[in-house]
Amino acid sequence: MKPKRSLAMVQLITQVREAMPFDLPEANLCSGQCNGCSQKLLEYLDTELEDWEYRLEAGETPDFGEIQRIAKTSKKIYKIMQRNDLVE
């Protein structure tokens, strides 16, 4: 049985928050090789996640496309973080 869409979004948000270096100091984000602005990408992703956290608390249920969009965006940003040597 698949999880409900709200639960799936909560689980996705939790996974993304654990995998991304949101708490990394700004100096570390902008040092060395840069293949995309890590700081701006993390800020964007954090805003998207916060928006969904708020919407979920308000009782909104995401559709599958919204879950997929957040997952796809997170994967792309994670790959950029890897290229910038900010995650393993």
C-alpha positions, 0 to 999 in steps of 0.5 A: 500500500502506498503512503497517502500523498500528505505523508509522502510529501512529509517524508520527502521534505524530511529526506531533503532536509537531512540530505542538503547542507542547509546549515552550512555557513555561507563562507563554505557555500561560496568557496572553491569550485562553483557550478551554480550558486549553491547559496541561492539554490539552497535558499530557493529549495528551503523556501519551497520546503517551508511553503509546503510545510505550511500548506501541509499544516493548513490541511492541504493535500499535494497532488502527485505532480507537486510531490514529483516537482519537489523531488525533481528539483531537490535531485537537481539541486543535490547534483549541483551540491555534489559538483560543488563538493558540498555533499558526498 
